[in-house]
Amino acid sequence: MKTKQTETFDKVHYKTKNNEPVIEITNLRKSFNNQEVLKDVSLKLFDGENLVVLGKSGSGKSVLIKCIVRLLNPDGGTISVFDENVMALQRNELNELRKKIGFLFQSGALYDSMTVKQNLEFPLRRIRKDLSEKDIKEKIAEVLENVGLPDAQNKMPSQLSGGMRKRISLARTIVVDPLIMLYDEPTTGLDPATSDEISLLINDVQTKYKTSSIIITHDIACARANANRIVLLLDGAIYKEGSLETFEHSTDPEIKSFFR
Amino acid sequence: MRKFTSVIKVKGFAVHHSRRLSETTLEKTQIASIFFAEVARVFLFITVLVRESFSRDFELREFFRQCFQIGYKTLPLVSVTGAIMGLVLTIQSRPVLVDFGAVSWLPGMVSVSLIKEMGPVITALICAGKIGSGMGAELGSMKVTEQIEAMEVSSINPMRFLVVTRVAAATLMIPLLILYADALGILGSWAGANIKGSVSFVLFFSQAFSPVDFIDFLPAVLKSFFFGAVIGLVGCYKGYNAGRGTESVGVAANSAVVMASLLVIIIDLIAVQITDMLLL
């Protein structure tokens, strides 16, 4: 039985073994109506690691990951994903890159007019055109099993609870086997028990699908459960970067306000 | 001293008015820039729509689903409206025609006005209310709940899946709904003619269609395609470009109805002018 500290050490060690960055962001800047949201943000996501980006509401966390998939266009700086400059990609090249990235939205963003099965089939049929009907069925059953909702196939999103919606949304994201996962506040609006379940699920996804992840959150329990490395974003700039231990033992009042 | 005071007054007056002038100019410039930015956005939207309409991966299944939503689900509303339109027109016109001894002209008059003008315009306005607002609200709520962004990050083109299919379905189904409303309007007119008088079904229909040529249908059908396209386009544009809050869903639905209805009337005016020029 591993202690929590040893597990954390293994996670950090895992990062150092694979020191190739899959995402590299340099001097990223973004403003909305003359208000600077991101100020020269630079960070790297290494192969196989879970990077937690902590920050208060409005600190620019969600803007950061939306810039990575170019849902928002940055004002300056560079974003490189798998050694490709995201800002220089043409529409079809960007689409090819996006197929390798899974994005879990804060709201879940399930398609209201479709059943759970149709929600999962929708990206799968369009991205994995090589799959047969049988493969599609099996894949959907597999991911639903993995998120712990094997019997939800015919339910409509309106029939699901908040936690179930997050799980189905995660299932829809992992059904296409992404290499990178971007989680936008995965536990926001959930009760503590369901938050813990989602946190465990994020860990399972990393293990089973060998993904590298950026997890945007202000939920410390989620950060503790998943972080290999933590970046604290304060007023649009990186304030501190380090391991979970560094943050836990920090005496800095800004950091302590999170790790109480 | 008095001279000095008057100089100060004149100076104050000049400063005040020049400030007001610059403020008004700035305000007008801002309004103009907002207007031109909106026009540019509309053109960009239409350009992307046209480009995506001719792409290889047309979402046929979604197109048929939208045809069902727009066509079949609007049928009861259009049926009632069409029948009442013919009935009311007949009941209102009959006394005047009786005074002139021209009751036999009633079926022809009703059918011409229904086919050429009332059927297309009223049905299009009904569709602008139901379909335009529906599209505005649906796409607006999809925008607010990040469903459109979810499509984008899944490498699925939301313009192709959501907008092209809806605009195409509206362009195809609304003319069919208009023809259907015309038919029910004439049936309603026959019912109206039988309330106060008595006329057989065969006689009524032969009189109704005797003044109508194929050429009368053509401009009406052609303009109804434009009505359909504009209702779909406006509904999708307003929904697709809705703001972030839940309030913007209502705004999108409402402005879709207002704008689509206004454009239907304007298109009708232009179509009537063109038809008038070509047929005279």
Interface residues (C-beta under 8 A of the other chain):
Chain A: K66 V69 L71 N95 E96 R98 K99 I101 F103 F105 Q106 S107 A109 L110 Y111 D112 S113 F122 P123 R126 I127 V176
Chain B: E138 S141 M142 T145 E146 Q147 E149 A150 E152 V153 S154 S155 I156
